[in-house]
């Protein structure tokens, strides 16, 4: 694991006098702590209209760890994940060599998911080590927690809150532990390394003016050395500078989000990037039912190589449909018009979504998708939840994509 020098921890300790530190028992770190136990079983079926065999994956993700209590603002966290295959390897995990099957990106392995030190005080916090980072709605930086191996970051992160409603966030990323880990092997390629190496800087400033308006400005400088846009693209082609502005809020049952960003090349990216991102979204809550519709655009570029707007560190599964057909933005870009709802039903939660996908360059169609899910606590065991989920993508018989159906059955226990 790439570990950073504990400079932030030293600053935190230096800011507290020796006498004050002696006044509180250091045993609070352990007596005030809490054990972490989480087990998630999942069956995933993938049926694609191509030459690949249907995938049937059964996996179990087990997470154990310990969250320390606080001692004058200092605390720590250690968390270890194991992903194990149950039954036959009738799927392509990107590491098992089963390339005649459809892909289910849940490789076997054991890895430290988080190992960090944290310092909290009245005007902010600092975190050092392997950690979870989810910024805003995770469209550009997130943990991809849907996959069995979560994406975490070897990083230093600082948050300052100098004024009421204002949060300033900076993070330096030394290494990214991707969903494709924990190990590389002879079946990986330059689009799916277990660890993304490089030096990246995340800047995010959010000001909550009032509940009706939050303003967020950001600039994400990603130096990603050993990953590429496609298996044949040059390494470093996902290094980028993405800067943008987001407005969101809620009033009288309505919610909205408006966002714009521009992406350019950064670090040693051999491609000349210049593309744009747009989002307009409107929601309404009525008697517990949350309705939402939106229009999202990731710009394309017709020049040599795929120079479209990319989001390499995003939690991609929650955007552009659960069938995950556009994890890499096509060279022609993509326009996603979507509509859906979340509603309580019989003690559980029902979701339904519809997406219509078009090219951003030109006026062609990629296809459409329907997504459905239902989650419900399982009676008799506190912390046990069942989930049934389905995604159906219709490619409109386009050569660039294929009809895809995915089904998930999941049971998760959280202590």
Buried (B, 14 or more C-beta within 10 A) or exposed (E): EBEBEBEBBEEBBEEBEEEEEEEEEEEBBEEBBEEBEBBBBBBBBBBBBEEBBEBBBBBBBBBBBBBBBBBBBBBBBBBBBBBBBEEEBBBBBBBBEBEEBBBBBBBBBBBBBBBBBBBBEEEBBBBBBBBBBEBBBBBBBBBBBBBBBBBBBBBBBBBBBEEEEBBBBBBBBBBBBBBBBBBBEEBBBBBBBBBBBBBBBBBBBBBBEEEBBBBBEBBBBBBBBEBBBBEEBBBBBBBBBBBBEBBBBBEEEEBBBBBBBBBEBBBBBEBEBBBBBBBBBBBBBEEEEBBBBBBBBBBBBEEEBBBBBBBBBBBBBBBBBBBBBBBBBBBBBBBBBBEBBBBEBEEBBBBBBBBBBBBBBEEEEBBBBBBBBBBBBEEEEEEBBBBBBBBBBBBEEBEEBBBBBBBBBBBBBEE
